[in-house]
Amino acid sequence: MSIDAQTVKKIAILSHLKIDDDKIKATEDEFNKILQWVGQLKEVDTENVEPLVSVNDGTLEMRQDEVTEGNQAEAILANAPMQEYGYFAVPKVVE
């Protein structure tokens, strides 16, 4: 599979990216390099490889949750530009 200039423009439109005309060729080359790399990954034999749940081998130690600095609502709200009824207030964004 190969990417051409027309496909780069279509991808730019779909992803809401602005790619200048003088950068279309460089972007096309970059996309083709990425696709070539993905093609190389397809060639790797993963037949007897177990899927990973995590890349970390160890387990995380569990600890009890402790509230160390609670009951500071007034101090926190003192920094808020707007507050109402003990909560942060924000401007309406949906009509």
HUKASUL-V557238 format. One record per residue. N is the residue number from 0. RES is the residue in one letter. SS is DSSP state (helix for helix, strand for strand, loop for the rest). BURIAL is I if it has 24 or more other ideal C-beta (glycine too) atoms within 12 Angstrom, else O. D_LAST is the distance of its C-alpha to the last C-alpha in whole Angstrom. Layout:
# HUKASUL-V557238
N;RES;SS;BURIAL;D_LAST  N;RES;SS;BURIAL;D_LAST
This chain:
# HUKASUL-V557238
0;M;loop;O;45  1;S;loop;O;44  2;I;loop;I;41  3;D;loop;O;42  4;A;helix;O;40  5;Q;helix;O;38  6;T;helix;O;37  7;V;helix;I;36  8;K;helix;O;34  9;K;helix;O;32  10;I;helix;O;31  11;A;helix;O;30  12;I;helix;O;27  13;L;helix;O;26  14;S;loop;O;26  15;H;loop;O;24  16;L;loop;O;27  17;K;loop;O;29  18;I;loop;I;33  19;D;loop;O;35  20;D;helix;O;38  21;D;helix;O;40  22;K;helix;O;39  23;I;helix;I;39  24;K;helix;O;42  25;A;helix;O;42  26;T;helix;I;39  27;E;helix;I;41  28;D;helix;O;44  29;E;helix;O;42  30;F;helix;I;40  31;N;helix;O;44  32;K;helix;O;45  33;I;helix;O;42  34;L;helix;O;43  35;Q;helix;O;47  36;W;helix;O;46  37;V;helix;O;44  38;G;helix;O;47  39;Q;helix;O;50  40;L;helix;O;48  41;K;helix;O;48  42;E;loop;O;52  43;V;loop;O;52  44;D;loop;O;54  45;T;loop;O;52  46;E;loop;O;54  47;N;loop;O;55  48;V;loop;O;53  49;E;loop;O;51  50;P;loop;O;47  51;L;loop;O;46  52;V;loop;O;43  53;S;loop;O;43  54;V;loop;O;45  55;N;loop;O;46  56;D;loop;O;49  57;G;loop;O;49  58;T;loop;O;48  59;L;loop;O;45  60;E;loop;O;47  61;M;loop;O;45  62;R;loop;O;45  63;Q;loop;O;44  64;D;loop;O;40  65;E;loop;O;41  66;V;loop;O;39  67;T;loop;O;40  68;E;loop;O;38  69;G;loop;O;36  70;N;loop;O;35  71;Q;loop;O;33  72;A;helix;O;30  73;E;helix;O;31  74;A;helix;O;32  75;I;helix;O;29  76;L;helix;O;26  77;A;loop;O;29  78;N;loop;O;27  79;A;loop;O;24  80;P;loop;O;22  81;M;loop;O;20  82;Q;strand;O;21  83;E;strand;O;20  84;Y;loop;O;23  85;G;loop;O;25  86;Y;strand;O;22  87;F;strand;O;20  88;A;loop;O;17  89;V;loop;O;14  90;P;loop;O;11  91;K;loop;O;8  92;V;loop;O;7  93;V;loop;O;4  94;E;loop;O;0
